[in-house]
Amino acid sequence: MLTIDENLCTPVHSEGSTTAAALNEFAMSLLSGGHINLSVARHFQIPAAGSFVVVATAFSSPDVATTDRPTVVPDAWLADIRRCLAAECGFPVPALLGPTHATILIPGSSVLGRRIGDIHPLLCAAARHAITAVAIESENESISAAAETAHELLDVAIRLRKKSRLYSMDQLALEYQITRPGPGRDRLVSVLEPLEEYPELIQTLAEFVSQGFDRQRSARRLCVHVNTIDYRMRRISSLTGLPVSHGTRWRLFAALTARAFVRGEHCQRGSADIPAVADGPEY
């Protein structure tokens, strides 16, 4: 799991200017639970009152990645990210920018803070790559906890191979809760253990759930006949003892989510036996 200490404090050597160093120190102070350095905030005209939007970012695209190596963004492009953020906000933005991940602190009262959705295309353009990010707004005294939660949510999005976009807590809260360690998650993972020898059944079930239990759409997506979908559903029910129906849709979604998250710890991202997990079924 990503942590600030291990992944987010990698120094950006080409940004070794006084400005970058001061902004890094400012961000580190907030992320470690310290107080705002008013002298730095006033010098750079960073709004210090109110809240910050914490943006946890991964410079990788889980929906297209085929390797377990994270995308590495060159130092020059990281400098471009700083410049783009400053241009958008009207002042230098405190941020820890590493070659694979970043933590960006956007003042909530700023133009970008009020329309945080605009940060995703801005970051994609500056990084020259699709990115996945999570944004959480927090009061100053809670920034450290918000950053930890944001990166935990980011980890969920990456392991579940969610689409590259900007997410909020509301959009990942269900998956986040399902994937927390404990006996509940262990039980959910065990539901699909009888299918481990049959990757085509796992893939079919994941597609069936993501298509709202629609046989026709699932068959088209998998390029098979509808009768094949029916046969595989019967095999899944027989092996797991769980009927594949609307009545079990949430349990099946939860089991697929827990399995994908746990296997993401051990298998390379993008592996064929870890299907991307779609959003939960509709009520």
Solvent accessible surface area in square Angstrom, and as a share of the most:
residue,aa,sasa,rsa
1,M,103,0.46
2,L,29,0.14
3,T,48,0.28
4,I,13,0.06
5,D,122,0.63
6,E,131,0.59
7,N,41,0.21
8,L,1,0.00
9,C,51,0.31
10,T,58,0.34
11,P,84,0.53
12,V,13,0.07
13,H,145,0.65
14,S,76,0.49
15,E,14,0.06
16,G,71,0.68
17,S,61,0.39
18,T,118,0.69
19,T,59,0.35
20,A,6,0.05
21,A,59,0.45
22,A,23,0.17
23,L,4,0.02
24,N,42,0.21
25,E,117,0.52
26,F,3,0.01
27,A,0,0.00
28,M,67,0.30
29,S,34,0.22
30,L,3,0.01
31,L,6,0.03
32,S,80,0.52
33,G,54,0.52
34,G,33,0.32
35,H,169,0.75
36,I,31,0.16
37,N,56,0.29
38,L,90,0.45
39,S,77,0.50
40,V,24,0.14
41,A,2,0.02
42,R,175,0.64
43,H,139,0.62
44,F,27,0.11
45,Q,140,0.62
46,I,6,0.03
47,P,45,0.28
48,A,22,0.17
49,A,86,0.66
50,G,49,0.47
51,S,16,0.10
52,F,1,0.00
53,V,6,0.03
54,V,0,0.00
55,V,0,0.00
56,A,0,0.00
57,T,0,0.00
58,A,1,0.01
59,F,1,0.01
60,S,7,0.04
61,S,4,0.03
62,P,0,0.00
63,D,63,0.33
64,V,102,0.59
65,A,19,0.14
66,T,111,0.65
67,T,62,0.36
68,D,91,0.47
69,R,189,0.69
70,P,65,0.41
71,T,36,0.21
72,V,98,0.56
73,V,2,0.01
74,P,61,0.38
75,D,52,0.27
76,A,64,0.50
77,W,85,0.30
78,L,1,0.00
79,A,21,0.17
80,D,28,0.15
81,I,0,0.00
82,R,26,0.09
83,R,144,0.53
84,C,50,0.30
85,L,1,0.00
86,A,29,0.23
87,A,87,0.67
88,E,56,0.25
89,C,14,0.08
90,G,63,0.60
91,F,19,0.08
92,P,37,0.23
93,V,5,0.03
94,P,0,0.00
95,A,0,0.00
96,L,10,0.05
97,L,4,0.02
98,G,0,0.00
99,P,41,0.26
100,T,25,0.15
101,H,22,0.10
102,A,0,0.00
103,T,0,0.00
104,I,1,0.00
105,L,0,0.00
106,I,0,0.00
107,P,1,0.01
108,G,13,0.13
109,S,65,0.42
110,S,7,0.05
111,V,61,0.35
112,L,0,0.00
113,G,10,0.10
114,R,166,0.61
115,R,103,0.37
116,I,39,0.20
117,G,46,0.45
118,D,59,0.30
119,I,0,0.00
120,H,32,0.14
121,P,80,0.50
122,L,27,0.14
123,L,0,0.00
124,C,29,0.17
125,A,75,0.58
126,A,4,0.03
127,A,0,0.00
128,R,123,0.45
129,H,65,0.29
130,A,40,0.31
131,I,0,0.00
132,T,0,0.00
133,A,0,0.00
134,V,0,0.00
135,A,14,0.11
136,I,30,0.15
137,E,107,0.48
138,S,10,0.07
139,E,95,0.43
140,N,34,0.17
141,E,146,0.65
142,S,51,0.33
143,I,0,0.00
144,S,33,0.22
145,A,66,0.51
146,A,10,0.08
147,A,0,0.00
148,E,67,0.30
149,T,35,0.20
150,A,0,0.00
151,H,1,0.00
152,E,40,0.18
153,L,0,0.00
154,L,0,0.00
155,D,12,0.06
156,V,0,0.00
157,A,0,0.00
158,I,24,0.12
159,R,29,0.11
160,L,0,0.00
161,R,44,0.16
162,K,10,0.04
163,K,150,0.64
164,S,23,0.15
165,R,97,0.36
166,L,25,0.12
167,Y,14,0.05
168,S,41,0.27
169,M,70,0.31
170,D,127,0.66
171,Q,82,0.36
172,L,0,0.00
173,A,41,0.32
174,L,77,0.38
175,E,6,0.03
176,Y,39,0.15
177,Q,126,0.56
178,I,24,0.12
179,T,0,0.00
180,R,49,0.18
181,P,98,0.62
182,G,26,0.25
183,P,118,0.74
184,G,47,0.45
185,R,34,0.12
186,D,89,0.46
187,R,148,0.54
188,L,36,0.18
189,V,29,0.17
190,S,32,0.21
191,V,14,0.08
192,L,1,0.00
193,E,98,0.44
194,P,57,0.36
195,L,0,0.00
196,E,67,0.30
197,E,144,0.65
198,Y,67,0.25
199,P,79,0.50
200,E,71,0.32
201,L,5,0.03
202,I,3,0.01
203,Q,92,0.41
204,T,0,0.00
205,L,0,0.00
206,A,12,0.09
207,E,27,0.12
208,F,13,0.05
209,V,7,0.04
210,S,43,0.28
211,Q,31,0.14
212,G,38,0.36
213,F,20,0.08
214,D,44,0.23
215,R,99,0.36
216,Q,93,0.42
217,R,104,0.38
218,S,0,0.00
219,A,4,0.03
220,R,159,0.58
221,R,159,0.58
222,L,32,0.16
223,C,118,0.71
224,V,44,0.25
225,H,121,0.54
226,V,23,0.13
227,N,96,0.49
228,T,41,0.24
229,I,0,0.00
230,D,34,0.18
231,Y,118,0.45
232,R,47,0.17
233,M,19,0.08
234,R,154,0.56
235,R,73,0.27
236,I,0,0.00
237,S,33,0.21
238,S,87,0.56
239,L,53,0.26
240,T,31,0.18
241,G,65,0.62
242,L,17,0.08
243,P,76,0.48
244,V,26,0.15
245,S,47,0.30
246,H,105,0.47
247,G,76,0.73
248,T,21,0.12
249,R,54,0.20
250,W,84,0.29
251,R,104,0.38
252,L,2,0.01
253,F,3,0.01
254,A,13,0.10
255,A,0,0.00
256,L,12,0.06
257,T,0,0.00
258,A,0,0.00
259,R,7,0.03
260,A,2,0.02
261,F,3,0.01
262,V,32,0.18
263,R,65,0.24
264,G,24,0.23
265,E,86,0.38
266,H,145,0.65
267,C,40,0.24
268,Q,88,0.39
269,R,38,0.14
270,G,20,0.19
271,S,26,0.17
272,A,101,0.78
273,D,40,0.21
274,I,3,0.01
275,P,23,0.14
276,A,50,0.39
277,V,13,0.08
278,A,39,0.31
279,D,102,0.53
280,G,26,0.25
281,P,13,0.08
282,E,148,0.67
283,Y,220,0.84
